[in-house]
């Protein structure tokens, strides 16, 4: 009976992985600027680009990329070109998968360094997830009248923010909400990569991290926020001498989290042996609380009880 139970468990594990599409992955991150809000119009091939990237990056074969596109499109199409982040809340909840524990990496002023670090599967940035990968570097906006999408010119962030607090260009509003959702899914140790050579200080109160990500880390899920310092030139701030780093650590600790700071060159990550698996950026084999997973867990428990 013991041998039969173990064999059954092994077969279940393999079939689960195959069913959910946990297969080899492609390049981890599209190395573009996610905050692409230059005022250009929506590209005519936005849907094709979105669906293609979604198919490449999705964590489960049961994810329907065309349905996700429909939900994303409904978030901004036939609406004014300037939106609040909440316009995308339902879509972001539907498209976000849990990320691996102790792997979430936020960044501010360190886009290239952060994406380089995530290529080895040591970390997961927003741009590695389905939320970020599908729309990285793209611009889009809607319009109230037909055809509902403006392919000519989208309003800039400056023009949108003049309409009131919390109103942004359609793309900027999306990235704000995506950042909120990404932060809410972080578990264990969360990392933030900052540039100690940055003029005016490594930590910016106006940064996406300060405005949307740090405030949305969950106290029952995250234990520590670990600052990783990189240097693009002169070391203006370090973990020990940085005024803005001290400010950030105080903000982290005020939220109830432990804080740590390390020079990235001295940091030894918890390295993953096989970096060809989608588990690099898919934190769970099963969608949270899916019926299939619950049935599988009950079956495993039943088999184990008979061993």
GICOR-V332668 format. One record per residue. SS is DSSP state (~ for helix, > for strand, _ for the rest). Layout:
ss=SS
ss=SS
This chain:
ss=_
ss=~
ss=~
ss=~
ss=~
ss=~
ss=~
ss=~
ss=~
ss=~
ss=~
ss=~
ss=~
ss=~
ss=~
ss=~
ss=~
ss=~
ss=~
ss=_
ss=_
ss=_
ss=_
ss=>
ss=_
ss=_
ss=_
ss=_
ss=_
ss=_
ss=_
ss=_
ss=_
ss=_
ss=_
ss=_
ss=_
ss=_
ss=_
ss=>
ss=_
ss=_
ss=_
ss=_
ss=_
ss=~
ss=~
ss=~
ss=~
ss=~
ss=~
ss=~
ss=~
ss=~
ss=~
ss=~
ss=~
ss=_
ss=_
ss=_
ss=_
ss=_
ss=_
ss=_
ss=~
ss=~
ss=~
ss=~
ss=~
ss=~
ss=~
ss=~
ss=~
ss=~
ss=~
ss=~
ss=_
ss=_
ss=_
ss=_
ss=_
ss=>
ss=>
ss=_
ss=~
ss=~
ss=~
ss=~
ss=~
ss=~
ss=~
ss=~
ss=~
ss=~
ss=~
ss=_
ss=_
ss=_
ss=_
ss=_
ss=_
ss=_
ss=_
ss=>
ss=>
ss=>
ss=>
ss=>
ss=_
ss=_
ss=~
ss=~
ss=~
ss=~
ss=~
ss=~
ss=~
ss=~
ss=_
ss=_
ss=_
ss=_
ss=_
ss=>
ss=_
ss=~
ss=~
ss=~
ss=_
ss=~
ss=~
ss=~
ss=~
ss=_
ss=_
ss=_
ss=_
ss=_
ss=_
ss=_
ss=_
ss=>
ss=_
ss=_
ss=_
ss=_
ss=_
ss=_
ss=>
ss=_
ss=_
ss=_
ss=>
ss=_
ss=_
ss=_
ss=~
ss=~
ss=~
ss=~
ss=~
ss=_
ss=_
ss=_
ss=_
ss=_
ss=_
ss=>
ss=>
ss=~
ss=~
ss=~
ss=~
ss=~
ss=~
ss=~
ss=~
ss=~
ss=~
ss=~
ss=~
ss=~
ss=~
ss=~
ss=_
ss=_
ss=_
ss=>
ss=>
ss=>
ss=>
ss=>
ss=>
ss=>
ss=>
ss=_
ss=_
ss=_
ss=_
ss=_
ss=_
ss=_
ss=_
ss=_
ss=_
ss=_
ss=_
ss=~
ss=~
ss=~
ss=~
ss=~
ss=~
ss=~
ss=~
ss=~
ss=_
ss=_
ss=_
ss=_
ss=_
ss=>
ss=>
ss=>
ss=>
ss=>
ss=>
ss=>
ss=>
ss=>
ss=_
ss=_
ss=_
ss=_
ss=_
ss=_
ss=_
ss=_
ss=_
ss=_
ss=_
ss=_
ss=~
ss=~
ss=~
ss=~
ss=~
ss=~
ss=~
ss=~
ss=~
ss=~
ss=~
ss=~
ss=_
ss=_
ss=_
ss=>
ss=>
ss=>
ss=>
ss=>
ss=>
ss=~
ss=~
ss=~
ss=_
ss=_
ss=_
ss=_
ss=_
ss=_
ss=_
ss=_
ss=_
ss=_
ss=>
ss=~
ss=~
ss=~
ss=_
ss=_
ss=_
ss=_
ss=_
ss=_
ss=_
ss=_
ss=_
ss=_
ss=~
ss=~
ss=~
ss=~
ss=~
ss=~
ss=~
ss=~
ss=~
ss=~
ss=~
ss=~
ss=~
ss=~
ss=~
ss=_
ss=_
